């Protein structure tokens, strides 16, 4: 069984690859988003998408600059 992979895109969204459709995305009230048939999707990091929590490409139009990308934890 393939694993879920989350990729931090430079100045862009979090790309979720979910080949087995195992991931659930829920809002703060516990309502599930319909991911039927989706084996991959992107979650917005810029906050400007019209399709929250999913990315709609707005980050490119507004020149979103991420403050960081994936970093190793310090010990």
C-alpha positions in Angstrom: 0.0 0.0 0.0 1.4 3.4 -1.0 1.9 6.0 1.7 0.5 9.5 1.9 3.1 12.1 1.0 2.9 15.8 1.8 5.2 18.1 -0.2 5.9 21.7 0.9 6.0 23.7 -2.3 8.2 26.8 -2.4 6.0 29.8 -2.1 3.0 27.6 -2.7 0.6 25.1 -1.2 1.1 21.9 0.6 0.6 19.1 -2.0 -1.0 16.0 -0.6 -0.5 12.8 -2.5 -3.0 10.2 -1.2 -3.0 7.2 -3.6 -5.3 5.1 -1.4 -7.7 7.9 -0.5 -7.0 7.5 3.2 -6.8 11.2 4.2 -9.8 13.0 5.7 -9.9 16.8 5.7 -12.3 18.2 8.3 -13.3 21.8 9.2 -13.2 23.2 12.8 -16.8 21.8 13.4 -15.8 18.3 12.3 -17.5 18.4 8.9 -15.7 16.4 6.3 -14.7 17.8 2.9 -15.7 15.6 0.0 -12.5 14.2 -1.5 -14.2 11.5 -3.5 -12.0 10.4 -6.4 -9.1 12.7 -5.4 -5.8 10.9 -5.1 -4.0 14.3 -4.8 -4.9 17.8 -3.7 -3.2 21.0 -2.5 -3.9 22.8 0.7 -3.5 26.6 0.7 -0.8 28.3 2.7 -1.2 31.9 1.5 -4.8 32.4 2.8 -6.0 34.1 -0.3 -7.7 31.1 -2.1 -11.4 31.4 -2.8 -11.7 27.6 -2.3 -10.5 27.2 1.3 -8.8 25.1 2.5 -7.8 24.0 -1.0 -5.3 25.9 -3.2 -6.7 27.7 -6.3 -3.4 29.1 -7.6 -4.0 32.6 -6.1 -0.6 32.5 -4.4 1.1 33.0 -7.8 -1.1 36.0 -8.6 -0.4 37.8 -5.3 3.3 37.0 -5.1 3.0 34.9 -2.0 6.4 34.5 -0.3 6.6 31.7 2.3 8.5 32.6 5.4 10.0 29.1 5.5 9.8 25.6 4.0 10.3 22.3 5.7 12.9 22.6 8.4 14.6 20.0 10.6 13.6 20.2 14.2 16.3 21.3 16.6 17.2 19.2 19.6 
